[in-house]
Amino acid sequence: MLGCKADCSECEAALVKCQQSKGELELELADAKETIRQLELLTPRPTPPVIEYVVKRDSAWIQEKIDSLGLGIVRLPLDATYRLTNKTNFREIIAWDWTDRIDYIKERYDCEQFAIQLKAIVDLYFHLNQVAIVIDYKSGHAYNLVIYDDGDIDVLEPQSDGLYFWEERLKDFYSLQGAIALI
């Protein structure tokens, strides 16, 4: 063989290793192609609803509405100007939103992550900052408040899309007494 005096067993071992690696890479490539095929079969998300009715309010107005609840909610303001829509439009947003379809993972993706994500989606897709993230230490839970253009406030459970009118909320679970609201 062309003057090769080395022991061919080393070359043969390297060739076997190379063929094994090639086989593993071909399996990984096949898996990747199948993943791409499956992703192409997914139905694209529907486009978000168009929200044309928006009212602007200032931070003092938001504070007044939260204070009017009389629960000692500590508000951490995030903006000076707020963009709000009405209940009808907000229900369209909730119907479109997919936060409630995410799997709950204890201590990794639980109530506070759901509340944060819902606020972020409403801000990102609709440029509305009317959703508060509530950290309710008394109930050991996090959820959202929605402040509407007319000053009404609802409690929103982002894990289930449960929207509770203020008067009808589960007062022992959504007490809000001494809670922190980021809005």
GROMACS elastic network, one bead per residue, 0.5 to 0.9 nm:
[ bonds ]
;  ai    aj funct       b0    kb
    1     4     6  0.57499   500
    1     5     6  0.84491   500
    2     5     6  0.89517   500
    4     7     6  0.84533   500
    4     8     6  0.86498   500
    5     8     6  0.84523   500
    6     9     6  0.87648   500
    6    10     6  0.85567   500
    7    10     6  0.64064   500
    7    11     6  0.77670   500
    8    11     6  0.51830   500
    8    12     6  0.61452   500
    8    13     6  0.86282   500
    9    13     6  0.60867   500
    9    14     6  0.85803   500
   10    13     6  0.51746   500
   10    14     6  0.62655   500
   10    15     6  0.86391   500
   11    14     6  0.51000   500
   11    15     6  0.61326   500
   11    16     6  0.86770   500
   12    16     6  0.62031   500
   12    17     6  0.86238   500
   13    16     6  0.51290   500
   13    17     6  0.62349   500
   13    18     6  0.85892   500
   14    17     6  0.50606   500
   14    18     6  0.60968   500
   14    19     6  0.86352   500
   15    19     6  0.61738   500
   15    20     6  0.86290   500
   16    19     6  0.51195   500
   16    20     6  0.62278   500
   16    21     6  0.86651   500
   17    20     6  0.51039   500
   17    21     6  0.62166   500
   17    22     6  0.85779   500
   18    21     6  0.51174   500
   18    22     6  0.61209   500
   18    23     6  0.86502   500
   19    23     6  0.61980   500
   19    24     6  0.86903   500
   20    23     6  0.50818   500
   20    24     6  0.62810   500
   20    25     6  0.86498   500
   21    24     6  0.50782   500
   21    25     6  0.61296   500
   21    26     6  0.85600   500
   22    25     6  0.51145   500
   22    26     6  0.61408   500
   22    27     6  0.87001   500
   23    26     6  0.50957   500
   23    27     6  0.63360   500
   23    28     6  0.87487   500
   24    27     6  0.51466   500
   24    28     6  0.62983   500
   24    29     6  0.86388   500
   25    28     6  0.50040   500
   25    29     6  0.60633   500
   25    30     6  0.85358   500
   26    30     6  0.61355   500
   26    31     6  0.86211   500
   27    30     6  0.50459   500
   27    31     6  0.62109   500
   27    32     6  0.86300   500
   28    31     6  0.50270   500
   28    32     6  0.61537   500
   28    33     6  0.86154   500
   29    32     6  0.50282   500
   29    33     6  0.61397   500
   29    34     6  0.86006   500
   30    33     6  0.50935   500
   30    34     6  0.62149   500
   30    35     6  0.86554   500
   31    34     6  0.51005   500
   31    35     6  0.62056   500
   31    36     6  0.86891   500
   32    35     6  0.50434   500
   32    36     6  0.62551   500
   32    37     6  0.86191   500
   33    36     6  0.51054   500
   33    37     6  0.61784   500
   33    38     6  0.86870   500
   34    38     6  0.61518   500
   34    39     6  0.85726   500
   35    38     6  0.51114   500
   35    39     6  0.61648   500
   35    40     6  0.86218   500
   36    39     6  0.50644   500
   36    40     6  0.61852   500
   36    41     6  0.87806   500
   37    40     6  0.51606   500
   37    41     6  0.65552   500
   38    41     6  0.51800   500
   38    42     6  0.68134   500
   39    42     6  0.53438   500
   39    43     6  0.87672   500
   40    43     6  0.80644   500
   41    44     6  0.89350   500
   42    45     6  0.88932   500
   43    46     6  0.85542   500
   44    47     6  0.87851   500
   45    48     6  0.85936   500
   46    49     6  0.87785   500
   46    96     6  0.77788   500
   47    50     6  0.87891   500
   47    96     6  0.84252   500
   48    51     6  0.88968   500
   48    92     6  0.88815   500
   48    93     6  0.74370   500
   48    96     6  0.64991   500
   48    97     6  0.82500   500
   48   125     6  0.73201   500
   48   126     6  0.83000   500
   49    89     6  0.85488   500
   49    92     6  0.68370   500
   49    93     6  0.67748   500
   49    96     6  0.74301   500
   49   126     6  0.87193   500
   50    89     6  0.88024   500
   50   126     6  0.80704   500
   51    54     6  0.74109   500
   51    85     6  0.78224   500
   51    89     6  0.65182   500
   51    90     6  0.86408   500
   51    92     6  0.89113   500
   51    93     6  0.86649   500
   51   126     6  0.71121   500
   52    85     6  0.85389   500
   52    89     6  0.88434   500
   53    84     6  0.84135   500
   53    85     6  0.59746   500
   53    86     6  0.75684   500
   53    89     6  0.79586   500
   54    83     6  0.61578   500
   54    84     6  0.54433   500
   54    86     6  0.78181   500
   54   128     6  0.81768   500
   54   149     6  0.77998   500
   55    82     6  0.80654   500
   55    83     6  0.56624   500
   55    84     6  0.52441   500
   55    85     6  0.61879   500
   55    86     6  0.86743   500
   55   149     6  0.60688   500
   56    81     6  0.67203   500
   56    82     6  0.54630   500
   56    84     6  0.63318   500
   56    85     6  0.89113   500
   56   149     6  0.80245   500
   57    60     6  0.82717   500
   57    61     6  0.63102   500
   57    62     6  0.73460   500
   57    80     6  0.86985   500
   57    81     6  0.58475   500
   57    82     6  0.51000   500
   57    83     6  0.65730   500
   57    84     6  0.76220   500
   57   149     6  0.80851   500
   58    61     6  0.54607   500
   58    62     6  0.67196   500
   58    63     6  0.89407   500
   58    79     6  0.84762   500
   58    80     6  0.58420   500
   58    82     6  0.58849   500
   58    83     6  0.88803   500
   59    62     6  0.51261   500
   59    63     6  0.62198   500
   59    64     6  0.86417   500
   59    77     6  0.73734   500
   59    78     6  0.87727   500
   59    79     6  0.68047   500
   59    81     6  0.58597   500
   59    82     6  0.69291   500
   60    63     6  0.50096   500
   60    64     6  0.61183   500
   60    65     6  0.87386   500
   60    80     6  0.83318   500
   61    64     6  0.50618   500
   61    65     6  0.63732   500
   61    66     6  0.87813   500
   61   151     6  0.86217   500
   62    65     6  0.52507   500
   62    66     6  0.63467   500
   62    67     6  0.86170   500
   62    82     6  0.80787   500
   62   130     6  0.89582   500
   62   147     6  0.78605   500
   62   151     6  0.81691   500
   62   183     6  0.84607   500
   63    66     6  0.51749   500
   63    67     6  0.59930   500
   63    68     6  0.84789   500
   63    75     6  0.74243   500
   63    77     6  0.84636   500
   64    67     6  0.50789   500
   64    68     6  0.60425   500
   64    69     6  0.89890   500
   65    68     6  0.51219   500
   65    69     6  0.70082   500
   65   147     6  0.81778   500
   65   151     6  0.62998   500
   65   152     6  0.80022   500
   65   153     6  0.80834   500
   66    69     6  0.56387   500
   66    70     6  0.77994   500
   66    71     6  0.85046   500
   66    72     6  0.87732   500
   66    73     6  0.71536   500
   66    74     6  0.89706   500
   66    75     6  0.79271   500
   66   147     6  0.88114   500
   66   153     6  0.84300   500
   67    70     6  0.56503   500
   67    71     6  0.74037   500
   67    72     6  0.71453   500
   67    73     6  0.72319   500
   68    71     6  0.82652   500
   69    72     6  0.80690   500
   69    73     6  0.83501   500
   70    73     6  0.78732   500
   70   177     6  0.87103   500
   71   175     6  0.83017   500
   71   176     6  0.64881   500
   71   178     6  0.66390   500
   71   179     6  0.83395   500
   72   176     6  0.80325   500
   72   177     6  0.59795   500
   72   178     6  0.51945   500
   72   179     6  0.74734   500
   73   176     6  0.65299   500
   73   177     6  0.62704   500
   73   179     6  0.50450   500
   73   180     6  0.58273   500
   73   181     6  0.68088   500
   74   178     6  0.65426   500
   74   179     6  0.61477   500
   74   181     6  0.61344   500
   74   182     6  0.85713   500
   75   179     6  0.84758   500
   75   180     6  0.58448   500
   75   182     6  0.59280   500
   75   183     6  0.70171   500
   76   180     6  0.72246   500
   76   181     6  0.60754   500
   76   183     6  0.63162   500
   77    80     6  0.78143   500
   77   181     6  0.82385   500
   77   182     6  0.60602   500
   77   183     6  0.50933   500
   78   182     6  0.67171   500
   78   183     6  0.52587   500
   79    82     6  0.68294   500
   79   129     6  0.83621   500
   79   183     6  0.72514   500
   81   129     6  0.88013   500
   82   128     6  0.73145   500
   82   129     6  0.57978   500
   82   130     6  0.66000   500
   83   127     6  0.73315   500
   83   128     6  0.50040   500
   83   129     6  0.57091   500
   83   130     6  0.64417   500
   83   149     6  0.83439   500
   84   128     6  0.57492   500
   84   129     6  0.67467   500
   84   130     6  0.53563   500
   84   131     6  0.88874   500
   84   147     6  0.73698   500
   84   148     6  0.58698   500
   84   149     6  0.52745   500
   85    88     6  0.83313   500
   85    89     6  0.64232   500
   85    90     6  0.66419   500
   85   128     6  0.75576   500
   85   130     6  0.79406   500
   85   147     6  0.87199   500
   85   148     6  0.59434   500
   85   149     6  0.54164   500
   85   150     6  0.87945   500
   86    89     6  0.55886   500
   86    90     6  0.61966   500
   86    91     6  0.87610   500
   86   147     6  0.89049   500
   86   148     6  0.54221   500
   86   149     6  0.55014   500
   86   150     6  0.73669   500
   87    90     6  0.50089   500
   87    91     6  0.61001   500
   87    92     6  0.87271   500
   87   148     6  0.65371   500
   87   149     6  0.83077   500
   87   152     6  0.89129   500
   88    91     6  0.53117   500
   88    92     6  0.66580   500
   89    92     6  0.51449   500
   89    93     6  0.65426   500
   89    94     6  0.89396   500
   90    94     6  0.63479   500
   90    95     6  0.86626   500
   90   146     6  0.88508   500
   90   148     6  0.85212   500
   91    94     6  0.50235   500
   91    95     6  0.61289   500
   91    96     6  0.85924   500
   91   163     6  0.86852   500
   92    95     6  0.50883   500
   92    96     6  0.62558   500
   92    97     6  0.86161   500
   93    96     6  0.51457   500
   93    97     6  0.59936   500
   93   122     6  0.76351   500
   93   126     6  0.85180   500
   94    97     6  0.50523   500
   94    98     6  0.81071   500
   94    99     6  0.89126   500
   94   122     6  0.89912   500
   94   158     6  0.89456   500
   94   161     6  0.66370   500
   94   163     6  0.89286   500
   95    98     6  0.81289   500
   95   161     6  0.80257   500
   97   100     6  0.76661   500
   97   101     6  0.89056   500
   97   118     6  0.79633   500
   97   121     6  0.77758   500
   97   122     6  0.84725   500
   97   161     6  0.87642   500
   98   101     6  0.54399   500
   98   102     6  0.73125   500
   98   118     6  0.87627   500
   99   102     6  0.57325   500
   99   114     6  0.66819   500
   99   115     6  0.89078   500
   99   117     6  0.70122   500
   99   118     6  0.62457   500
   99   121     6  0.85967   500
   99   158     6  0.65730   500
   99   159     6  0.67544   500
   99   160     6  0.83191   500
   99   161     6  0.81411   500
  100   103     6  0.81530   500
  100   114     6  0.78968   500
  100   118     6  0.89461   500
  100   157     6  0.88775   500
  100   158     6  0.59581   500
  100   160     6  0.50529   500
  100   161     6  0.60657   500
  101   159     6  0.77050   500
  101   160     6  0.80700   500
  102   109     6  0.88750   500
  102   114     6  0.84311   500
  102   159     6  0.79259   500
  103   109     6  0.77573   500
  103   110     6  0.87267   500
  103   159     6  0.89487   500
  104   108     6  0.82068   500
  104   109     6  0.57021   500
  104   110     6  0.55273   500
  104   111     6  0.80942   500
  104   114     6  0.86546   500
  104   159     6  0.80749   500
  105   108     6  0.53702   500
  105   110     6  0.57561   500
  106   109     6  0.62204   500
  106   110     6  0.56160   500
  106   111     6  0.88531   500
  107   110     6  0.60551   500
  108   113     6  0.83163   500
  109   112     6  0.77357   500
  109   113     6  0.56372   500
  109   114     6  0.72834   500
  110   113     6  0.56026   500
  110   114     6  0.63663   500
  110   115     6  0.88952   500
  110   142     6  0.88226   500
  110   159     6  0.86555   500
  111   114     6  0.51815   500
  111   115     6  0.62760   500
  111   116     6  0.86867   500
  111   141     6  0.64358   500
  111   142     6  0.52676   500
  111   143     6  0.66478   500
  111   157     6  0.88830   500
  111   158     6  0.80581   500
  111   159     6  0.72327   500
  112   115     6  0.50742   500
  112   116     6  0.61065   500
  112   117     6  0.85037   500
  112   133     6  0.80728   500
  112   134     6  0.83855   500
  112   135     6  0.75614   500
  112   141     6  0.75004   500
  112   143     6  0.68120   500
  113   116     6  0.50657   500
  113   117     6  0.59677   500
  113   118     6  0.85235   500
  113   142     6  0.85041   500
  114   117     6  0.51595   500
  114   118     6  0.61528   500
  114   119     6  0.86966   500
  114   142     6  0.82775   500
  114   143     6  0.75556   500
  114   157     6  0.87134   500
  114   158     6  0.58393   500
  114   159     6  0.62002   500
  115   118     6  0.53387   500
  115   119     6  0.63868   500
  115   120     6  0.86859   500
  115   132     6  0.84143   500
  115   133     6  0.57960   500
  115   134     6  0.76587   500
  115   142     6  0.64542   500
  115   143     6  0.50305   500
  115   144     6  0.57752   500
  115   156     6  0.88052   500
  115   157     6  0.78586   500
  115   158     6  0.59047   500
  115   159     6  0.80423   500
  116   119     6  0.53198   500
  116   120     6  0.61723   500
  116   121     6  0.87167   500
  116   132     6  0.88351   500
  116   133     6  0.63329   500
  116   143     6  0.84387   500
  116   144     6  0.84350   500
  117   121     6  0.60950   500
  117   122     6  0.86373   500
  117   158     6  0.86147   500
  118   121     6  0.52057   500
  118   122     6  0.63002   500
  118   123     6  0.85907   500
  118   131     6  0.82194   500
  118   133     6  0.88087   500
  118   144     6  0.81216   500
  118   158     6  0.64791   500
  119   122     6  0.53175   500
  119   123     6  0.61652   500
  119   124     6  0.85355   500
  119   129     6  0.76244   500
  119   130     6  0.84067   500
  119   131     6  0.56113   500
  119   132     6  0.69080   500
  119   133     6  0.69719   500
  119   144     6  0.77694   500
  120   123     6  0.50516   500
  120   124     6  0.58635   500
  120   125     6  0.84697   500
  120   129     6  0.88329   500
  120   131     6  0.89387   500
  121   125     6  0.58571   500
  121   126     6  0.78092   500
  121   127     6  0.89689   500
  122   125     6  0.56447   500
  122   126     6  0.54605   500
  122   127     6  0.66490   500
  122   128     6  0.60195   500
  122   129     6  0.71849   500
  122   130     6  0.84373   500
  122   131     6  0.76038   500
  123   126     6  0.56805   500
  123   128     6  0.50227   500
  123   129     6  0.55512   500
  123   130     6  0.84038   500
  123   131     6  0.83416   500
  124   127     6  0.56925   500
  124   128     6  0.79943   500
  125   128     6  0.82534   500
  126   129     6  0.86586   500
  128   131     6  0.77835   500
  129   132     6  0.79658   500
  129   183     6  0.73723   500
  130   145     6  0.82409   500
  130   146     6  0.58162   500
  130   147     6  0.53939   500
  130   148     6  0.69300   500
  130   149     6  0.87200   500
  130   183     6  0.72947   500
  131   144     6  0.64249   500
  131   145     6  0.57189   500
  131   147     6  0.65550   500
  131   182     6  0.86268   500
  131   183     6  0.66709   500
  132   143     6  0.83526   500
  132   144     6  0.53125   500
  132   146     6  0.63484   500
  132   147     6  0.79935   500
  132   181     6  0.58530   500
  132   182     6  0.53001   500
  133   142     6  0.72186   500
  133   143     6  0.61019   500
  133   145     6  0.67116   500
  133   180     6  0.80749   500
  133   181     6  0.55095   500
  133   182     6  0.51272   500
  133   183     6  0.68139   500
  134   141     6  0.82984   500
  134   142     6  0.54052   500
  134   143     6  0.52819   500
  134   144     6  0.54031   500
  134   145     6  0.68698   500
  134   176     6  0.80173   500
  134   179     6  0.66690   500
  134   180     6  0.56273   500
  134   182     6  0.65250   500
  134   183     6  0.89227   500
  135   140     6  0.79718   500
  135   141     6  0.64467   500
  135   143     6  0.69662   500
  135   144     6  0.86593   500
  135   176     6  0.84232   500
  135   179     6  0.57409   500
  135   180     6  0.51566   500
  135   181     6  0.64585   500
  135   182     6  0.84253   500
  136   139     6  0.57002   500
  136   140     6  0.58907   500
  136   141     6  0.53984   500
  136   142     6  0.57767   500
  136   143     6  0.79723   500
  136   174     6  0.75481   500
  136   175     6  0.76561   500
  136   176     6  0.58662   500
  136   177     6  0.76622   500
  136   178     6  0.74199   500
  136   180     6  0.65093   500
  136   181     6  0.85116   500
  137   141     6  0.65564   500
  137   142     6  0.82135   500
  137   176     6  0.84551   500
  137   177     6  0.87236   500
  137   178     6  0.77848   500
  137   179     6  0.63000   500
  137   180     6  0.83289   500
  138   141     6  0.79273   500
  138   173     6  0.84740   500
  138   174     6  0.88182   500
  138   175     6  0.74080   500
  138   176     6  0.76007   500
  138   177     6  0.71452   500
  138   178     6  0.76400   500
  138   179     6  0.74435   500
  139   142     6  0.85288   500
  139   172     6  0.73690   500
  139   173     6  0.55200   500
  139   174     6  0.68063   500
  139   175     6  0.70356   500
  139   176     6  0.81768   500
  140   173     6  0.86080   500
  141   173     6  0.80524   500
  141   174     6  0.82155   500
  142   157     6  0.85712   500
  143   155     6  0.76584   500
  143   156     6  0.63869   500
  143   157     6  0.54753   500
  143   158     6  0.64439   500
  143   159     6  0.84635   500
  143   174     6  0.85024   500
  144   154     6  0.85226   500
  144   155     6  0.60222   500
  144   157     6  0.63957   500
  144   158     6  0.70125   500
  144   181     6  0.84047   500
  145   153     6  0.66831   500
  145   154     6  0.57261   500
  145   156     6  0.57186   500
  145   157     6  0.86700   500
  145   181     6  0.81585   500
  146   152     6  0.82460   500
  146   153     6  0.55221   500
  146   154     6  0.52590   500
  146   155     6  0.63911   500
  146   156     6  0.68690   500
  147   150     6  0.82237   500
  147   151     6  0.61733   500
  147   152     6  0.59551   500
  147   154     6  0.67824   500
  148   151     6  0.53339   500
  148   152     6  0.54256   500
  148   153     6  0.62785   500
  148   154     6  0.83015   500
  149   152     6  0.74631   500
  150   153     6  0.89506   500
  152   165     6  0.87037   500
  152   166     6  0.80171   500
  153   165     6  0.72410   500
  153   166     6  0.60378   500
  154   163     6  0.66175   500
  154   164     6  0.55722   500
  154   167     6  0.86081   500
  154   169     6  0.82224   500
  155   162     6  0.80999   500
  155   163     6  0.58581   500
  155   164     6  0.50736   500
  155   165     6  0.65485   500
  155   166     6  0.63220   500
  155   169     6  0.68894   500
  155   174     6  0.77729   500
  156   159     6  0.89121   500
  156   160     6  0.87390   500
  156   161     6  0.67186   500
  156   162     6  0.57061   500
  156   164     6  0.62542   500
  156   165     6  0.88807   500
  157   160     6  0.59016   500
  157   161     6  0.56162   500
  157   163     6  0.63896   500
  157   164     6  0.81436   500
  158   161     6  0.50469   500
  158   162     6  0.68865   500
  158   163     6  0.85282   500
  159   162     6  0.78176   500
  160   163     6  0.87681   500
  163   169     6  0.87285   500
  164   167     6  0.80526   500
  164   168     6  0.61794   500
  164   169     6  0.52540   500
  164   170     6  0.82835   500
  165   168     6  0.52647   500
  165   169     6  0.61139   500
  166   169     6  0.55352   500
  167   170     6  0.88700   500
  167   171     6  0.88007   500
  168   171     6  0.80477   500
  169   172     6  0.87343   500
  169   173     6  0.83219   500
  169   174     6  0.67003   500
  169   175     6  0.85554   500
  170   173     6  0.54722   500
  170   174     6  0.56928   500
  170   175     6  0.75669   500
  171   174     6  0.51063   500
  171   176     6  0.82935   500
  172   175     6  0.54398   500
  173   176     6  0.85602   500
  174   177     6  0.86210   500
  175   178     6  0.86765   500
  175   179     6  0.82203   500
  176   180     6  0.80190   500
  177   180     6  0.89945   500
